[in-house]
Amino acid sequence: MTGEQKYIVQIGLRQAGDLDAILCKEGVDKLFADIAAGTLETLGNAVEATPLVQAIRALWPRAHITIYPPAGDLFDGWCVVDDIVTSPEGIKGEKYSHTFMCSGRIPESTDTTDLGRIHSVRCLLWKWFLKPEREYNLDMLRRLGYKGLVPPLYVSIREPEMAIPPGTLRASLVPGGKPVHAWRHKRWPHYSQLVESLLSKYPQMQICIVGGKNDEFPGVLPKHSRLIDLRGRLSLRETAWVLKHSKIAIGNDCGPMHIADAVQTPSIVIFGPTCELKNGYTYRAVPLWRDVPCRPCQYSDLIETCQTAHCMADLTPDIVLDRVNALLKSL
């Protein structure tokens, strides 16, 4: 690398008006990385983009990397990056040589920022059915000469400040999902029955419900001394700690389940309208879905118009419980 150049790489989806990118200077070598929106519903994109950041570091070891992460502390202390900024103001007036766009949208609120050459993810008609998202992201860097393996997922971890009773058989439940109409069917509707079955079958099991404060728990939340509701009570790094110290995680295809994957917790990931290949998990996760002809529908109009969601409703608690039993037995 020669000269005073910068790069920008968008590595996550954001709300309108937010920034979407990673930027890097060569020579000095400086890089800015925005790795997702500041809410739980885009954490999965952020986690799946962390291999791209590490690959940039491997390809350009002298890069000075600055990231603009989701709200919270999920990437605090990450040794791969040099700086973390908290608003688009942090890059105003900068001049960059390259922009890597993962979601396909130009960053907003950067009128005085020179984005330079813009690179985009290449997938047919924006239908990501052929390989995992992290591979699409890395393809942008491969076209610039990266020839290494896919780096691991990364999240920061910190023990919670609040006291959580110790448990030798802890299961984490993740009932969340994007709080928007199009993604309403990502939420499995039978968690209440599953909790009752798990508490009955496993007398030593402690169940922790993790996620954001607005993540709804479908049905009636059972009252039990071995059921701990942690929604909205943990930071992202603390959520990662709870997931890492769980025997198993069970949840919808959503951001915290990608955190569970990053910390390599054995997991059951429940898929409805989303694609289990594009949203594929890396390590010890078992995808679970119903083989109905209309799924996955996330790249069609059906995701907006579907009224029945058999892909989720027909995944009964017994089906999920059988898979949980098999996974626990294999550990």
N, C-alpha and C positions, 0 to 999 in steps of 0.2 A: 504494500500500500504506500502511495506517495502523495505528497501534497496535503493541504488542509481541507479535508473533505468530511462530510457528515452523512449519516444515514438515518432514516426513519423507518420503523417497522411497526405497522399496526398489528396487534396480536390479540384482538378481542373485539366483541360487539359492544356498542355503547348506545346510550339514549341520544336523541337529537340534541345537538349543542355541546356534547362532550367530545373529548379528544380520543383518537383511536390509533395510536401509533408508537413505533420505536424509531428513534433517530440516532444516527451514529456519525462521528467525524473520523475520517482516516487521518493518518499522519500523527496528529495529536493522539489520537484516535478517539473520537467521542461519539457516544451513542445514546439516544433517548428511546425508551420503550414504554408504550402504554399497553397494558396487558389485559384490560377489560373494563367494563362499566363498574360503577361503584355500588353494585347491588348483588345479592346472592344469585339472582337468576342468570348472571353471565359468568359466574366463577368457573364453570366448566370450561368455557372458552379460554379463560385466563390460564388455568392449570395446563390445558392442552397446548398452550403456546410456549410454556417454559422450555421445552426442548429447543425451540427456535432460538431463544435468547442464548442458551448454552452453546448452540452450534455457531452462533455469531462470534461468541467469545473464542471458540476453538479455531474458527477460520481467521479471525483478526484478534490475536491475543492482546494487542496493545490498545484495543478499543476502550475508551472511557464510557461506560454504559450508565445511562440514567433511565429509570423507569417511572411511569405514571400508573400505578397499580389501582385495583379496586379500592374503594373505601375500606379501611380496616388495616390489619397488620399481617396479612397472609404472606407477604414477601419480605417482611422486615428482617434485617440481618443476613440477607442473601449475599454470599461472598462473590457471586458471579457479577453482580452489578456494583456500581460505584456510588450512585446517587438515586434518591427517590424524590420526585416532585409531586405536589398535591393538587396542582391546577394547571390549565393551559398557559397561564402567565409565565410559567417556568421556561417556556421555549419561545416566547414571543420575540420576534426580531432575529431569530437564528436563521442560518442558511445551511441547508442540507443537500447532499448529493443524491441520495436515494430514499425512497419511501416504499416500505413493504406493507401492502394492504392485505389483511387476512379476512376482513368481513366485506371488502369491496366498496367501502365508503371512504371518501376523502375526509380527513379530519376537519372539523369545524373549529371556529374560534381561533384560527391561526392565520388571520389575514396578513400579518406582517412576517410570517414564516415562509421561507423558500423551501418547498418540499423536495425539489430536485426531481430526479428520475423516479417514476412511480412503478412499482412492481405489484402485481395482483395475483391472488390464487387462481389457478387455472383448473376449472372443473366444468364439465359439460352442462350448460344451461343452469348453472348454480345448483345442480343436484349432486350432492356429495354421497354417492352410493358405492364408490369403488374402493375406498380405503379410509383409514382413520384420519380425522382432522389434522392431527399433528404431522402426518405425512404430507398433506397438502401444503401446510405451512412451510415445512422443510424444503419442499420442491423449489420454492422461490430462491432459497440460498444455494441449493444444488445447481441451479442454473448459473450461479456466480462462482462455482468452483468447489463448493463443499462436498466432500466425498466420504465423510465419516458416518458412523452409525447414528441411530436416533438416540439422542441423549435422554436421560431419565426425566420423569416428571419431578417437579419441585414444589414444596410448600414449607413454610416455617412452622415450627411447633413450640408451644409454651404450655407448661402445666397451668391449669386454671387457678385463679386467685380464690374462687369460691371452693368450699370443701365439697368434694364428691365422695360418697362412701365407697370404699374399695369393693371390688367384685371380682371373683375368680372366673365367672362366666358372664361377661358383660356383652350385651347385644345393643347396638345403636340402630335406632330407627330414624329414617330420613323421609318424612312425608311431604317434603316441599316440592316446589316447581314454579315456573314462571307465573306470576300473578296477572296474566293477560288472557284474553278470550281464546286466542289460537292455541294456547298451551294448556287449557283446562283439563284435557284428557290425558296429560302426562301424570296426573295424580291418581295413584291406585286407590280405590274407594274402600278397601276392606281391612285397614290397619287395626281397627278396634277389635275385630274378631281374631286377627292374628295375635295381638297382644294377649288376649285371654287364653289362647291356645298355648302360647309360649310360656306364660306364667304357670299354667297348669302342668305342662309336660316337663318343664325344667325347674324344679323347686329352688335351685341355687342361682337361677338366672336373674341378673339385674338388667333392666331395660332402660336405656337413656334415649330420649327423643331429642334430636338435635336439629338445628336450623334457625332461620330467622324468626323474629317475633310475629311476623305476619303469615308464617306458614301454617295453614289450617290442618288440623287433625280430623280426618273424616270420621263421622260417627261420634259416639260418646267415648270420651277418654276415661278408661277405667281408673278407679282409685285403688292404689295398691302401694305398699311400702317399698316394693322392689321396682317400682316404676318412677323414674325421675324425668321430669319435663325440663329440659335445658334450652328450649327455644327462646332466642333473644337474650340469653343470659351469659353467653360466651363470646369472646372475640373469635376471629377466624383462626388464629393460631391455637387458641384453646380448644376450638372445635376439632382441629387437626389432632390435638393431644388425646382428646376423648376417643376419637375414631381409631387412632393408633393403638390405644390401650383397650380396644374392644376385641372380643373373640371373633365377632362377626358384625357386619353392617348390612342392613336391609333397607332399600330405599328406591325411590323413583330415579329416573335418569335426570339428575340435576346436579348443580354445582358441588354441594357437600359430598356427593358420592364420588366425584372426581378427586376430591381431597382424600377420601378414604382410599381410593386407588393409589394416589401418590404416596401415601404412608404404608401401602401394601397390606391393608387389612382385608382378609377374606370377605367377600361381599356377594350379595344377591342383588342385582340391578334389574328393576322391573321396567320393561320397555312397553310402551303403548304405541303412540303415533310416530315416535322418533326412530331413526335408523340405528340399529345396533352395530353396524359396521362403521359408519361415519362417526358415531359417538362412542366407538369402541373403547373399552378399558384395557389397561396395559398389563397388569400384574395378576392379582389373585381374585379377580371378579368373575362371577358367573352370570351371564345375561339370561334373562327369563322373559319370554313373550309368548303370546298365543298366535298360532299359525292361521291367521284369517287373511283372506285374499286382498283386503283393502289396505293393509298396513305394509310398510310404513307410509303414512300419508303426509308427512311434514312438508313435502315439497309439492303438494297439490291443494286444490281448493277444498278438498274433503276435510282437511283439518279444521277449517272454519265452519263448515256446514254440518258435520257429523253430529247426530243427536243421540246415538246409542253407545258408541265406543265399546263394541264387543271385545276389542283387543285388551281392554282393561277390566271390564265388568266380568268377562268370562274367565279371568285369572282368579280362581277362587282361593280363599284362605288355605284350603287343604293342599292345593297345588304348590303354593308358596311354602307352606309348612313342610311338605315333603322334601322340597329342595333345600330348605334350611337344615332339616334333619340329616340329609345326605352330606351336606357340606361340613357340618359339625362332626359327623362321624369320620370324615376323611382327614380331619386336622390332627 
